[in-house]
Amino acid sequence: MAVVPEPVRGRARTRSPIVDADIHVTLAAPDALDPYLPARWVEHRKRYGPRYHYGSDYPRFHPYAARTDAWPPSGVPPGADLPFLREQLLDAWDVEFGVLNPLHGGGGQQLSLDFGAALARAENDWQIAEWAEPEPRLRASIIVPWEDPDASVAEIRRVGDDPRFVQVMFLARAIEPLGRRRYWPIYRAAAERGLPIAIHLGGWGGGPLTGAGFPSFYIEERTGMITGFQDQVTSLVLEGVFEEIPDLRVVLVEGGWGWLLPLLWRLDRTWRLMRDELPHVRRPPSEYIREHVYVTTQPVEEPPRAEQLGEFLTAIDMPGRFVFATDYPHWDFDAPDRVFPTRLAPELLQGIMGDNARALYR
């Protein structure tokens, strides 16, 4: 993965066709899913509301974690107005297609599994009716109630053949590490339809938000969120998920990637020392990760010297596995022309900005 060594004043620019792997849309109002819910669950929402394992919630630095200019003139929350999103993101940056990752419906995290399944179905129908149907450049993520594998598989079977859905979405914090066998039926159902699993930043899961316990400050949580991604990648590899489901692909969304290279080194070294514990892991862990795992660019971890980014990309040796993401409309949005601190080789940039995502999402 070659880079042109000189840093660019400002940021690297691109004219490559753009695919955005992380667009956040949200509900215009608390009752926005009611038209897609059975009457029983509408009444449940009104009377009892959702139940979660709570961690920190919005606002995160800004209300809705949003850019200050992302509030639509219509008065609805950022990410809830399709014409404004179309103008500010899709048209402004000539986005070929973008992937929706809604975070506010809550179908995957409900402690009431039946309510979670109903919400997941409603979120998926809402994505198609209000986003992907009126805007063909948008693709949807299948929301599943992942702590209920049977209901999750049923939902993948219900909508997974619709080409407007391009992945199955989890959050990074679940009840158990995602390599555990309780989740395998979901992975099989996704792989059978050629759909990758997306693991997005967030989720509450019931445990501390960091490995050291519950932090005092948002900056601690934001900095420590990457450990959840490390744990999930480690779990998927060492539990043997990729041996058992060799067609499965996993996308790590909004989890950074500066941690990935030392994790490859550490896993390989530890596996060589203790491989007799894991006869089902037949190859070095780094091989599974390089074959099955993709990462989004946002947030780009920028080294002190711009040229070090190129050194990192060369050392990690994962061609075709980086996909561009803006994280629109959040405050740490990455504009396509300012995403990298150094100029990348044209073929590498073209892959990251579009070609890799087209191959991933087929």
ROZATI-989284 format. One record per residue (C-alpha): residue number from 1; z, x, y. Coordinates in Angstrom, 3 decimals, decimal comma. Layout:
BEGIN
+-----+----------+----------+----------+
: seq :       zz :       xx :       yy :
+-----+----------+----------+----------+
: NUM :        Z :        X :        Y :
...
+-----+----------+----------+----------+
END
This chain:
BEGIN
+-----+----------+----------+----------+
: seq :       zz :       xx :       yy :
+-----+----------+----------+----------+
:   1 :    0,000 :    0,000 :    0,000 :
:   2 :   -1,279 :    2,106 :    2,856 :
:   3 :   -0,333 :    1,848 :    6,490 :
:   4 :   -1,794 :    3,369 :    9,609 :
:   5 :    1,076 :    5,672 :   10,562 :
:   6 :    1,208 :    5,274 :   14,316 :
:   7 :    3,545 :    2,585 :   15,646 :
:   8 :    2,120 :   -0,118 :   17,878 :
:   9 :    3,438 :   -0,851 :   21,338 :
:  10 :    4,795 :   -4,353 :   21,078 :
:  11 :    3,933 :   -5,526 :   17,580 :
:  12 :    1,094 :   -5,466 :   15,100 :
:  13 :   -1,607 :   -8,057 :   15,725 :
:  14 :   -3,712 :   -9,847 :   13,170 :
:  15 :   -6,899 :  -11,902 :   13,131 :
:  16 :   -6,615 :  -12,640 :    9,411 :
:  17 :   -6,637 :  -16,299 :    8,292 :
:  18 :   -3,000 :  -17,356 :    8,192 :
:  19 :   -1,009 :  -19,103 :    5,488 :
:  20 :    2,562 :  -19,946 :    6,508 :
:  21 :    4,920 :  -20,099 :    3,506 :
:  22 :    7,969 :  -21,473 :    5,336 :
:  23 :    7,762 :  -24,436 :    7,705 :
:  24 :   10,876 :  -26,541 :    8,197 :
:  25 :   10,477 :  -30,227 :    8,811 :
:  26 :   13,434 :  -32,512 :    9,218 :
:  27 :   14,411 :  -36,157 :    9,505 :
:  28 :   13,858 :  -37,858 :   12,842 :
:  29 :   17,014 :  -39,940 :   12,299 :
:  30 :   19,737 :  -40,297 :    9,634 :
:  31 :   17,978 :  -43,380 :    8,246 :
:  32 :   14,523 :  -41,769 :    8,063 :
:  33 :   14,522 :  -41,759 :    4,249 :
:  34 :   15,603 :  -45,393 :    3,931 :
:  35 :   12,021 :  -46,722 :    3,570 :
:  36 :   11,657 :  -44,491 :    0,504 :
:  37 :   15,012 :  -45,310 :   -1,113 :
:  38 :   15,872 :  -48,264 :   -3,366 :
:  39 :   18,103 :  -50,824 :   -1,644 :
:  40 :   21,101 :  -49,742 :   -3,707 :
:  41 :   20,934 :  -46,213 :   -2,366 :
:  42 :   20,274 :  -47,302 :    1,205 :
:  43 :   23,536 :  -49,226 :    1,056 :
:  44 :   25,252 :  -46,240 :   -0,598 :
:  45 :   24,115 :  -43,951 :    2,206 :
:  46 :   25,389 :  -46,326 :    4,858 :
:  47 :   28,700 :  -47,057 :    3,159 :
:  48 :   29,662 :  -43,734 :    1,579 :
:  49 :   27,248 :  -41,051 :    2,819 :
:  50 :   26,532 :  -37,738 :    1,082 :
:  51 :   29,047 :  -35,524 :   -0,670 :
:  52 :   28,581 :  -31,741 :   -0,744 :
:  53 :   30,445 :  -28,535 :   -1,448 :
:  54 :   30,669 :  -27,682 :    2,226 :
:  55 :   29,985 :  -24,343 :    3,830 :
:  56 :   28,996 :  -23,807 :    7,443 :
:  57 :   26,595 :  -26,347 :    8,909 :
:  58 :   24,346 :  -26,690 :   11,937 :
:  59 :   24,191 :  -25,734 :   14,769 :
:  60 :   23,599 :  -22,129 :   13,832 :
:  61 :   23,306 :  -20,152 :   17,033 :
:  62 :   21,194 :  -22,985 :   18,517 :
:  63 :   21,307 :  -26,705 :   17,639 :
:  64 :   19,275 :  -27,257 :   14,461 :
:  65 :   18,948 :  -23,433 :   14,410 :
:  66 :   15,850 :  -24,091 :   16,517 :
:  67 :   13,863 :  -22,271 :   19,156 :
:  68 :   14,731 :  -23,609 :   22,573 :
:  69 :   11,068 :  -24,542 :   23,147 :
:  70 :   10,749 :  -26,370 :   19,797 :
:  71 :   12,282 :  -29,653 :   20,982 :
:  72 :    9,509 :  -32,268 :   21,048 :
:  73 :    8,980 :  -34,381 :   24,175 :
:  74 :    9,521 :  -37,433 :   21,970 :
:  75 :   13,236 :  -36,597 :   21,799 :
:  76 :   13,485 :  -36,254 :   18,021 :
:  77 :   14,914 :  -33,044 :   16,510 :
:  78 :   12,782 :  -29,900 :   16,167 :
:  79 :   10,568 :  -30,172 :   13,101 :
:  80 :   10,559 :  -33,978 :   13,119 :
:  81 :    7,451 :  -34,623 :   15,252 :
:  82 :    4,118 :  -34,007 :   13,504 :
:  83 :    1,863 :  -34,017 :   16,609 :
:  84 :    4,136 :  -31,493 :   18,319 :
:  85 :    4,319 :  -29,298 :   15,190 :
:  86 :    0,549 :  -29,493 :   14,891 :
:  87 :    0,120 :  -28,384 :   18,515 :
:  88 :    2,822 :  -25,700 :   18,620 :
:  89 :    2,236 :  -24,113 :   15,202 :
:  90 :   -0,861 :  -25,147 :   13,252 :
:  91 :   -3,321 :  -25,275 :   16,138 :
:  92 :   -1,739 :  -22,540 :   18,247 :
:  93 :   -1,929 :  -19,991 :   15,437 :
:  94 :   -4,926 :  -21,348 :   13,510 :
:  95 :   -2,846 :  -21,843 :   10,365 :
:  96 :   -5,088 :  -22,518 :    7,374 :
:  97 :   -2,277 :  -24,190 :    5,471 :
:  98 :    1,497 :  -24,210 :    5,617 :
:  99 :    4,224 :  -24,958 :    3,083 :
: 100 :    6,977 :  -27,428 :    3,943 :
: 101 :   10,542 :  -26,503 :    3,012 :
: 102 :   12,751 :  -29,395 :    4,180 :
: 103 :   16,456 :  -28,602 :    4,287 :
: 104 :   18,083 :  -31,753 :    5,657 :
: 105 :   17,514 :  -34,408 :    2,999 :
: 106 :   20,172 :  -33,054 :    0,672 :
: 107 :   18,711 :  -34,223 :   -2,639 :
: 108 :   19,364 :  -30,940 :   -4,401 :
: 109 :   23,018 :  -30,537 :   -3,448 :
: 110 :   24,600 :  -33,935 :   -3,977 :
: 111 :   27,767 :  -34,079 :   -6,038 :
: 112 :   26,672 :  -37,576 :   -7,053 :
: 113 :   23,778 :  -36,696 :   -9,329 :
: 114 :   22,244 :  -40,172 :   -9,330 :
: 115 :   22,259 :  -40,305 :   -5,536 :
: 116 :   20,815 :  -36,787 :   -5,476 :
: 117 :   17,958 :  -37,814 :   -7,764 :
: 118 :   17,204 :  -40,825 :   -5,560 :
: 119 :   17,247 :  -38,670 :   -2,429 :
: 120 :   14,968 :  -36,076 :   -4,025 :
: 121 :   12,410 :  -38,752 :   -4,903 :
: 122 :   12,643 :  -40,146 :   -1,394 :
: 123 :   12,233 :  -36,692 :    0,195 :
: 124 :    9,119 :  -36,026 :   -1,852 :
: 125 :    7,532 :  -39,376 :   -0,994 :
: 126 :    8,471 :  -38,836 :    2,672 :
: 127 :    6,821 :  -35,399 :    2,728 :
: 128 :    3,540 :  -36,835 :    1,489 :
: 129 :    3,519 :  -40,033 :    3,544 :
: 130 :    4,611 :  -38,577 :    6,867 :
: 131 :    3,375 :  -34,979 :    6,708 :
: 132 :    0,850 :  -33,956 :    4,053 :
: 133 :   -1,161 :  -37,191 :    4,090 :
: 134 :   -1,763 :  -37,312 :    7,867 :
: 135 :   -2,096 :  -33,481 :    8,148 :
: 136 :   -4,220 :  -31,916 :    5,354 :
: 137 :   -3,176 :  -28,398 :    6,369 :
: 138 :    0,360 :  -29,068 :    5,145 :
: 139 :    1,549 :  -28,644 :    1,560 :
: 140 :    4,855 :  -29,906 :    0,193 :
: 141 :    7,676 :  -28,485 :   -1,938 :
: 142 :    9,021 :  -30,623 :   -4,764 :
: 143 :   12,682 :  -31,310 :   -4,045 :
: 144 :   14,674 :  -31,606 :   -7,264 :
: 145 :   18,346 :  -32,389 :   -7,976 :
: 146 :   18,654 :  -29,038 :   -9,721 :
: 147 :   22,159 :  -29,589 :  -11,083 :
: 148 :   20,648 :  -32,437 :  -13,165 :
: 149 :   17,870 :  -30,776 :  -15,210 :
: 150 :   16,699 :  -34,018 :  -16,859 :
: 151 :   16,242 :  -35,754 :  -13,519 :
: 152 :   14,588 :  -32,630 :  -12,096 :
: 153 :   12,079 :  -32,463 :  -14,942 :
: 154 :   11,340 :  -36,166 :  -14,508 :
: 155 :   10,625 :  -35,628 :  -10,822 :
: 156 :    8,313 :  -32,682 :  -11,522 :
: 157 :    6,447 :  -34,834 :  -14,031 :
: 158 :    6,229 :  -37,661 :  -11,496 :
: 159 :    4,672 :  -35,698 :   -8,638 :
: 160 :    3,797 :  -32,245 :  -10,012 :
: 161 :    0,138 :  -33,036 :  -10,642 :
: 162 :   -0,411 :  -33,981 :   -7,004 :
: 163 :   -2,195 :  -30,924 :   -5,524 :
: 164 :   -0,379 :  -31,412 :   -2,223 :
: 165 :    2,788 :  -30,123 :   -3,921 :
: 166 :    2,619 :  -26,349 :   -4,379 :
: 167 :    6,104 :  -25,295 :   -5,544 :
: 168 :    9,505 :  -26,502 :   -6,762 :
: 169 :   12,326 :  -25,808 :   -4,334 :
: 170 :   15,866 :  -24,554 :   -4,962 :
: 171 :   18,424 :  -23,195 :   -2,537 :
: 172 :   19,965 :  -19,786 :   -3,118 :
: 173 :   23,487 :  -21,066 :   -3,752 :
: 174 :   23,822 :  -23,295 :   -6,795 :
: 175 :   26,718 :  -24,167 :   -9,102 :
: 176 :   25,766 :  -21,324 :  -11,448 :
: 177 :   23,431 :  -18,312 :  -11,221 :
: 178 :   19,880 :  -19,570 :  -11,589 :
: 179 :   19,166 :  -17,555 :  -14,714 :
: 180 :   21,557 :  -19,734 :  -16,710 :
: 181 :   19,944 :  -21,814 :  -19,426 :
: 182 :   20,907 :  -25,151 :  -17,872 :
: 183 :   18,067 :  -24,594 :  -15,377 :
: 184 :   15,413 :  -23,473 :  -17,865 :
: 185 :   13,926 :  -26,946 :  -18,486 :
: 186 :   13,121 :  -27,126 :  -14,767 :
: 187 :   11,359 :  -23,768 :  -14,909 :
: 188 :    9,364 :  -24,774 :  -17,981 :
: 189 :    8,221 :  -27,989 :  -16,330 :
: 190 :    7,147 :  -26,073 :  -13,215 :
: 191 :    5,361 :  -23,326 :  -15,160 :
: 192 :    3,481 :  -25,892 :  -17,256 :
: 193 :    1,929 :  -27,177 :  -14,034 :
: 194 :    1,301 :  -23,752 :  -12,529 :
: 195 :    3,955 :  -24,302 :   -9,853 :
: 196 :    6,149 :  -21,426 :   -8,658 :
: 197 :    9,868 :  -21,825 :   -8,089 :
: 198 :   10,907 :  -21,262 :   -4,474 :
: 199 :   14,465 :  -20,078 :   -3,831 :
: 200 :   15,216 :  -20,675 :   -0,169 :
: 201 :   18,090 :  -19,381 :    1,909 :
: 202 :   21,085 :  -21,699 :    1,945 :
: 203 :   23,015 :  -24,049 :   -0,278 :
: 204 :   26,757 :  -24,355 :   -0,708 :
: 205 :   27,386 :  -24,313 :   -4,444 :
: 206 :   31,155 :  -24,660 :   -4,281 :
: 207 :   32,038 :  -20,963 :   -4,125 :
: 208 :   32,659 :  -18,539 :   -1,258 :
: 209 :   29,699 :  -17,832 :    0,971 :
: 210 :   30,013 :  -14,075 :    0,380 :
: 211 :   31,136 :  -11,928 :   -2,527 :
: 212 :   34,263 :  -11,034 :   -0,568 :
: 213 :   35,285 :  -14,632 :    0,146 :
: 214 :   34,807 :  -17,088 :    3,008 :
: 215 :   33,834 :  -15,323 :    6,242 :
: 216 :   35,228 :  -16,054 :    9,680 :
: 217 :   31,996 :  -15,801 :   11,628 :
: 218 :   28,403 :  -16,954 :   11,370 :
: 219 :   27,188 :  -13,382 :   11,843 :
: 220 :   29,025 :  -12,443 :    8,630 :
: 221 :   27,405 :  -15,278 :    6,738 :
: 222 :   23,953 :  -14,496 :    8,101 :
: 223 :   24,284 :  -10,819 :    7,207 :
: 224 :   25,772 :  -11,547 :    3,788 :
: 225 :   23,298 :  -14,238 :    2,735 :
: 226 :   21,051 :  -11,670 :    1,101 :
: 227 :   23,580 :  -11,031 :   -1,647 :
: 228 :   22,846 :  -14,477 :   -3,043 :
: 229 :   19,201 :  -13,509 :   -3,470 :
: 230 :   20,152 :  -10,250 :   -5,190 :
: 231 :   22,374 :  -12,176 :   -7,579 :
: 232 :   19,693 :  -14,733 :   -8,374 :
: 233 :   17,001 :  -12,124 :   -9,051 :
: 234 :   19,437 :  -10,196 :  -11,249 :
: 235 :   20,380 :  -13,362 :  -13,131 :
: 236 :   16,783 :  -14,456 :  -13,719 :
: 237 :   15,834 :  -11,064 :  -15,128 :
: 238 :   18,905 :  -10,287 :  -17,231 :
: 239 :   19,245 :  -13,782 :  -18,699 :
: 240 :   15,708 :  -13,355 :  -20,033 :
: 241 :   13,999 :  -16,122 :  -18,051 :
: 242 :   10,753 :  -14,191 :  -17,643 :
: 243 :   10,628 :  -13,279 :  -21,334 :
: 244 :   11,205 :  -16,911 :  -22,281 :
: 245 :    8,846 :  -18,382 :  -19,641 :
: 246 :    6,248 :  -15,655 :  -19,028 :
: 247 :    4,109 :  -17,782 :  -16,697 :
: 248 :    6,934 :  -18,469 :  -14,256 :
: 249 :    6,585 :  -17,172 :  -10,710 :
: 250 :    9,466 :  -17,100 :   -8,216 :
: 251 :    9,242 :  -16,961 :   -4,412 :
: 252 :   12,234 :  -15,737 :   -2,399 :
: 253 :   12,046 :  -17,531 :    0,938 :
: 254 :   13,868 :  -16,321 :    4,056 :
: 255 :   16,087 :  -13,896 :    2,171 :
: 256 :   14,847 :  -10,608 :    3,587 :
: 257 :   13,558 :   -7,847 :    1,360 :
: 258 :   15,007 :   -4,528 :    2,520 :
: 259 :   17,563 :   -4,860 :   -0,307 :
: 260 :   14,918 :   -5,202 :   -3,008 :
: 261 :   14,003 :   -1,546 :   -3,541 :
: 262 :   17,543 :   -0,235 :   -4,176 :
: 263 :   18,136 :   -3,242 :   -6,445 :
: 264 :   15,125 :   -2,203 :   -8,552 :
: 265 :   16,525 :    1,309 :   -8,861 :
: 266 :   20,037 :    0,137 :   -9,699 :
: 267 :   18,924 :   -2,433 :  -12,271 :
: 268 :   16,644 :    0,004 :  -14,082 :
: 269 :   19,298 :    2,694 :  -14,259 :
: 270 :   21,980 :    0,285 :  -15,466 :
: 271 :   19,627 :   -1,285 :  -18,015 :
: 272 :   18,885 :    2,132 :  -19,513 :
: 273 :   22,613 :    2,764 :  -19,899 :
: 274 :   23,494 :   -0,672 :  -21,315 :
: 275 :   20,302 :   -2,093 :  -22,775 :
: 276 :   21,935 :   -2,727 :  -26,150 :
: 277 :   23,788 :   -5,640 :  -24,513 :
: 278 :   20,463 :   -7,255 :  -23,614 :
: 279 :   18,014 :   -7,038 :  -26,542 :
: 280 :   16,102 :   -9,949 :  -25,010 :
: 281 :   15,270 :   -7,819 :  -21,930 :
: 282 :   12,589 :   -5,695 :  -23,524 :
: 283 :   11,341 :   -3,831 :  -20,459 :
: 284 :   12,898 :   -2,255 :  -17,358 :
: 285 :   14,018 :   -4,992 :  -14,947 :
: 286 :   11,771 :   -3,647 :  -12,187 :
: 287 :    8,707 :   -4,523 :  -14,269 :
: 288 :    9,683 :   -8,180 :  -14,493 :
: 289 :   10,427 :   -8,325 :  -10,776 :
: 290 :    7,149 :   -6,701 :   -9,780 :
: 291 :    5,234 :   -9,119 :  -12,024 :
: 292 :    7,011 :  -12,402 :  -11,301 :
: 293 :    8,766 :  -12,246 :   -7,911 :
: 294 :    7,244 :  -12,840 :   -4,481 :
: 295 :    8,989 :  -12,547 :   -1,107 :
: 296 :    8,276 :  -14,029 :    2,292 :
: 297 :    8,062 :  -11,723 :    5,270 :
: 298 :   10,515 :  -13,611 :    7,465 :
: 299 :   12,961 :  -12,119 :    8,227 :
: 300 :   11,376 :   -8,673 :    8,418 :
: 301 :   14,077 :   -6,007 :    8,258 :
: 302 :   12,879 :   -3,521 :   10,836 :
: 303 :   13,822 :    0,131 :   10,290 :
: 304 :   14,865 :    2,361 :   13,199 :
: 305 :   11,494 :    4,127 :   13,098 :
: 306 :    8,445 :    1,901 :   12,800 :
: 307 :    6,673 :    4,193 :   10,335 :
: 308 :    9,518 :    3,753 :    7,850 :
: 309 :    8,242 :    0,262 :    7,103 :
: 310 :    5,108 :    1,779 :    5,631 :
: 311 :    7,176 :    4,194 :    3,569 :
: 312 :    9,162 :    1,266 :    2,214 :
: 313 :    6,076 :   -0,753 :    1,271 :
: 314 :    4,624 :    2,257 :   -0,518 :
: 315 :    7,856 :    2,926 :   -2,438 :
: 316 :    8,453 :   -0,669 :   -3,507 :
: 317 :    4,946 :   -0,847 :   -4,995 :
: 318 :    4,567 :   -4,636 :   -5,055 :
: 319 :    0,970 :   -5,224 :   -3,926 :
: 320 :    0,123 :   -8,862 :   -3,642 :
: 321 :    3,746 :  -10,000 :   -3,678 :
: 322 :    4,474 :  -10,334 :    0,063 :
: 323 :    3,545 :  -13,608 :    1,776 :
: 324 :    3,731 :  -14,398 :    5,457 :
: 325 :    6,205 :  -16,950 :    6,845 :
: 326 :    7,109 :  -18,023 :   10,369 :
: 327 :   10,334 :  -19,982 :    9,646 :
: 328 :    9,188 :  -22,508 :   12,260 :
: 329 :   10,917 :  -24,031 :   14,245 :
: 330 :   14,003 :  -21,834 :   13,859 :
: 331 :   15,189 :  -19,479 :   16,576 :
: 332 :   14,278 :  -16,368 :   14,570 :
: 333 :   10,664 :  -17,559 :   14,248 :
: 334 :    8,153 :  -14,778 :   13,524 :
: 335 :    4,929 :  -15,121 :   15,479 :
: 336 :    1,895 :  -13,993 :   13,440 :
: 337 :    0,907 :  -11,396 :   16,034 :
: 338 :    4,401 :   -9,892 :   16,320 :
: 339 :    5,699 :   -9,857 :   12,782 :
: 340 :    5,445 :   -6,137 :   11,952 :
: 341 :    6,675 :   -3,170 :   14,018 :
: 342 :    3,789 :   -0,961 :   12,884 :
: 343 :    0,068 :   -1,413 :   12,296 :
: 344 :   -0,738 :   -2,075 :    8,637 :
: 345 :   -3,974 :   -1,212 :    6,862 :
: 346 :   -6,416 :   -4,134 :    7,252 :
: 347 :   -6,588 :   -4,998 :    3,565 :
: 348 :   -2,798 :   -4,977 :    3,258 :
: 349 :   -2,406 :   -7,159 :    6,344 :
: 350 :   -5,047 :   -9,595 :    5,129 :
: 351 :   -3,206 :   -9,941 :    1,830 :
: 352 :    0,162 :  -10,592 :    3,449 :
: 353 :   -1,146 :  -13,018 :    6,064 :
: 354 :   -3,115 :  -15,190 :    3,676 :
: 355 :   -4,719 :  -13,900 :    0,499 :
: 356 :   -1,474 :  -13,357 :   -1,423 :
: 357 :   -0,285 :  -16,891 :   -0,695 :
: 358 :   -3,626 :  -18,376 :   -1,706 :
: 359 :   -3,326 :  -16,639 :   -5,071 :
: 360 :    0,330 :  -17,601 :   -5,467 :
: 361 :   -0,184 :  -21,283 :   -4,692 :
: 362 :   -3,634 :  -21,443 :   -6,320 :
+-----+----------+----------+----------+
END
